[in-house]
Amino acid sequence: MKDIKFNITAKRQKTELIIFAACFLFAFLLNVYSIIAFETEWKELYTQLLWVLSLSVGFYFLILFLRLVYWLIRYAFGKKTKK
């Protein structure tokens, strides 16, 4: 069998980590907002961290899906053939 090799540059890794960090920060701030809005205890900031992580992964995949749709539309309509 042939091995499949993925060539991911350091710049791409850094970009993806920044995007995931932004998703995590947004989910964390959403948790802070919900604590303030529903007047619950601040210990939920660290006790609900697994849910925050799950939500940030969901946001990351949503952004990944939107980026994929953008790339497909750009690829479909961006190619111009010369005749």
N, C-alpha and C positions, 0 to 999 in steps of 0.2 A: 504494500500500500504506500501511497505517496503522502508525505507529511504536508499539512496545510500551514503556511507561514503567514502571519499577519505582520506587516511592517508599520508600526505606529511610531511616529516621531515624538521626540520629547516635547515639542511645541504643542502637538495635538493632545498629549497627556495632560499638559499644564492647562490647556483650554478646557478640557473635560472636567478636570478637578475644580477649576474656578466656577464652571457652570453648576456642578454639584454642590459646591460650597454656598453659592448664591441660593440654590433651592433649599438647602438646610437652614440657612439664615432666615429665609422667608417663612419656612415652617416653624422655626423657633419663635420668630416675632409674632406669628399667628397664635402660637401657644401663649405668649405673654399677653397679647390682646384678649384672648379668651379668659385668662385669669383675671384681668382687670374688669372686663365686661360682666362676667358672672360672679365676681367678688368671691373667688375661691381662695384656698390657701396657696401660698407661694411655694410650698414643697412640691406642688404639681409640676414645677419647672423642671425638676430632675426625675420625679417619679414617672412622668409621662414621656420620657426621652425616647423610649422605644417607638411610641406612636409618632413622635416628631420625626424620627429617622424613617419610619415607614411612609409618612406623608412626603418627606423630601425625596424619597426614591420614586414615589408616584409622580411628583412634580417633574423630576428629572426625565422619566419616561414620557410624560406628556410633552415636554419641550423637545425631547428626541423625536417623537412622532411628528411634531410640527416642523422641525428642521428637515425631516425626511420628506414631508409633503412639499415644503418649499423647494427642496433640491429637485424633486421630481417635476414640479411645475416649471422650474427654471430650466431644467434639462429638456423638457418637452417643447417649450416655446422658445427657448434660447438658441437652438440650433437652426442656422440658416444655411441652406444649400445654395451653392453657386451654380448657375446654369448659363 
